[in-house]
């Protein structure tokens, strides 16, 4: 019988902040984490379990009447054969806050408040800490656009310049986002790390997130499926006929992206815009630290 999970460490993203690298790293050391009393359901286990889909997207009819405790029990029961029943559970799933294109919205992640509220209901009255990863504005916006194209989101080539000019003036606001997370999960501890710190030195982040100190952590390259597309490939994707279904678009996008041989980096922001966005990012991180001293893992 699966033992109760007493402590939850939940990484909620954001997308495009090396979440896949984090998840792949944890999967490689899962047995070592177990030896320290920590269990980690891998990304493949969570996606196969369809946790987010079942909880957020398929609660129509009778499912909409079922209590949150039922979904929590179903989730843990479905993972029973894979989990060891250890008292500490960590999982990383950026789909909790939304989808990749949500970064490009104004405001970013428009459904975040509702999703975090429902996440906390799902977990229940447990010892839970939320973990959030952030990234510099021009970098995450460019990366998110590229990945959204990989997922067959439809964007117009003629709207491309305006999309990034608007983002330069009104970038995602991490101060506001952190406040929204806290409002949706009042009293729940929140720790944050930055993409830049993770790339530079992931060890203190991994150790704080898992609560486990390992002599060495695996070093992994970025998966091919998450790498940014070249300008030439992006332009080719944007030329796909707009009247195709998303399924048809996705099949074509996969073929185009698989042989990305472009040599020009997709770099839609001007040098001046990037300097402004980097300055705003640094200022916003300082504001977050000032409002919540010690919140950052470095």
C-alpha positions, 0 to 999 in steps of 0.5 A: 500500500502506498504510504502517505506523502507528507512533504511536497516540493512542487516545481511549477515552471516557468516554461523555457527556463531549462525545465526539461534539463532539470527533469531529465537530470532528476530522472537520472538520479532517481534511485539516489534520491530514493535512497535519501527518502525522496521520490520523483515521478519523472516527466514521462510518468506524469505525462503518461498519467495525464495528471494536468489534462485530467485535473484541468481539462476534463472535469466536465459532467460527473468529473466536475462534481468529484472532489479534489481529494479523489484526483489526488488519490487517483494520481498517487494510485496510478503512480503506485507501481512506480513510486516507492511510498516515500514520505517526500515527493518532488515533481516538476511540471510546468503545465501547471501554470499553462502552456508555452504560448501563454508567455506571449500573452498580456498578461502572461499566463492569464489563467495562472491564479486559477491553476495555482488555486486548483493545484493547492486544492489538489495537494490538500493540507500538506507540507508543500513548498512551491518552486518557480524558475524565471528567465530574462525577458528578451531571452524567454520571449524569443525562446517561447515564440520558437517553441510555440511554433514547434507546437504548431501554434499559428502566427502571421509573418506580417505580425511578427515585428509588432509582436516583439515591438509590443513585448519590448514595451510591455514585457512579461512582469515577474514581479506581478507573476510572483505576487499572483502565485503568492495570492493564489497560494497564501502562506505557502513557501515559495522559492525561486531560481533564475535560468541564468543561475541554473545554467551557471551552477545548478548544484545549489538549486538542485540540492535545495529543490530536492533536499538531497546533497549528492557528490555530483549531479549529471551534466546534460546538453539541451534536448534537440526538441527544445532548442531554438529554431533558426530564422530561416526555419521560422520563416519556412514555418510561417509560410505554411498555409493558414487553412490547415488543421493544427494536426496537419500543421504539426506534421509539417512543422515536425518535418521542417524543424527536424532538418533545421539547417539555418545559419541565422540566429533568430534575434527579433529584438534590437540591441537597445531593446535587449539592454532595456529588457535586461535592465528591467529584468534585473530591477524586477528581481531586486523588487522580488527580493526586496518584497520577499528576502531570501526567496532566491536560491543561488 
